[in-house]
Amino acid sequence: MQFVNEQMEGDEEMTLKQKRTIILVAVIIVAAVMGRLAVRAFMNTLLGGTLFGGNFL
C-alpha cells in the first residue's frame, strides 16, 4: 500500500518512464536530422555539388 500512496502523491512529478520516453524521442529526432545531413553531404561529394547551395569560394 505504501507504494500506491507514494505513486498517488507523485503525480505532478515525471516518472522515470516518462523521462526515458521524452529523452528517446529527442534522440530519435536529433538522429534523423543528423542522418539526413550526413546523407546530403555524402551525396553532394559524390555529385560534385556544394552542400551550401552555391559557390562559396
JOBEL-V344110 format. One record per pair of residues at least 4 apart in sequence whose ideal C-beta (glycine too) atoms are under 6 Angstrom apart, sorted by sequence separation. I is the first residue (numbers start at 1). GAP is how many residues later the second one is. D is the distance in whole Angstrom. If there is no record, write none. Layout:
i,gap,d
I,GAP,D
I,GAP,D
This chain:
i,gap,d
14,4,5
31,4,6
43,4,6
52,4,6
14,5,5
44,5,5
44,7,5
41,10,6
